[in-house]
Amino acid sequence: MDKNLFYTSRNKLGNIWLIPAIMFAVFMGIVIAKKGIAIGFLLLVLPFAAGFMILIFFRPRLGIIGFLIYCFVMPTIGRHIAGLQVGLGMEALLFVTLFAVIFHQSNRFRKRHLNIDLFWVIVAWGIMTILQIGNPERPSILGWVYEMRTLLLYWILTVSLSILLLNKRSDIDLFLNIIILFSFAGALYGMKQLYIGLDDAENTWLENGGKVTHVIFGKLRIFSYYFDAAQFGASQAQLAIMCIILATGPYSFKKKLWYFIAGMFILYGMLISGTRGAMFALIGGGFAFLVLIKQTEILIVGAVVGLTFIGILKYTNIGNGSAEIVRLRSSLDPDDPSLQLRFMNQKRLSDYLSSKPFGAGVGTMGQWGESFNSDKYISHIAPDSLYVKIWGMYGIVGFLTWFGIMLYITGKSAGIIWKTRDPVLKNQLICLCAGSTGILLCSYGNEVLNTMPTSAVVYISWALIWLSPRWDTPVNKADDIALNTPEISDKYEYSNDF
């Protein structure tokens, strides 16, 4: 034997790379032992993160794609690495991407592309949010900062960057592939939790408070790698209806089969989440689909099928052997204790806001209300709904403004879709609009629209709908496309010009 691990046969040091490797391992061990695994993880991924950030300055669109992917995996990273502030990663990706766009060497990204109504209604909401700093109730500025991130910052940055960067027809396909794959994987991971069990980090999360809302009558509500079961269920419902809509589109048989299979798995993920409000994402999305296709016969048939399904849940005991069906059925019970408690909280809130048309201020309800405005009466009223939360923080004036913006975006989206001539593009836009509409309806029961990854999916969906007219089939070519050809999506070439 002429050499060992460290030395050659001539007594010279070999494999010199082992020395820095061992020193690095010792250093990491000391850091993790003293500061916790979160610091060790940050040091480990820092070189890769820095490299990716630099790459974004050369190809800014990677930033918005990376942001979308990160929104899906962020919750489970935070759950498995205690103490890591995973939320800051979203701001880092968005702001680095924004700076990459601003300082990009080319003139490709021009601010005039933001001169559209979708951007300006968000700006109007931003002005109202900023004015809330001067709310007469004098809420904590820190509460405003933390709440503003989800109510405004992510919204305006995601929409703006999507408009500037997702400028190719193929970006809709890329977007749909990413969210479907991660949702499908989420359903599979949820099934793993249900049939195999949770890992140590997930069990620790349950014991530290998650069990209160995620173990109902001894039955675990599956949360997969999302923040919680409510978010998991709502997101799965949104993607399930989107996949089902895509499965009806003018695609090849293989693609339709993939959409159908993915939709069924994701729908099962919704069921095992035990999230009752998620059903309204299905109902809202399904109804939007029936309206957007503008076919009266299908609308009537779909309405009959939907009402029959709701009637079976409400007036029969079919499926009561399944805990998931029982919990879903309780969402239609007007005497449900949880629903009655929500009505009581809304009554308390109504009395409190009777003399406050502009609400109690941003950051006074929910998590940040308890953390930074615990001295306020409103901070002790559970919102249980995005609608109620906005009403409480912004008052009736702010709520009507926000709700009007949501109605405008939904209505304008429908108008764009109805004018779309390309059948493949139209089907994709319908699925985006239906999924977003379902989330808006679902947000009445839970705060899902302002939680990731649902927020990112909805905001990018809106941006793509507004961008879609530039990719549509020209009027003089619309009659040359065979609308009933299943393989049309594979044969027709789209313009990728910005």
Salt bridges, closest charged atoms under 4 A:
GLU91 OE2 - ARG149 NE 2.39
ASP117 OD2 - LYS412 NZ 2.59
GLU147 OE2 - LYS389 NZ 3.09
ASP171 OD1 - ARG61 NH2 2.08
ASP173 OD2 - ARG169 NH1 3.45
ASP199 OD2 - HIS80 NE2 2.63
GLU207 OE2 - LYS211 NZ 2.79
GLU324 OE2 - LYS219 NZ 3.79
ASP336 OD2 - ARG276 NH1 3.05
ASP351 OD2 - LYS347 NZ 2.95
GLU447 OE1 - LYS389 NZ 2.94
ASP472 OD2 - ARG421 NH2 3.57
ASP490 OD1 - LYS255 NZ 3.98
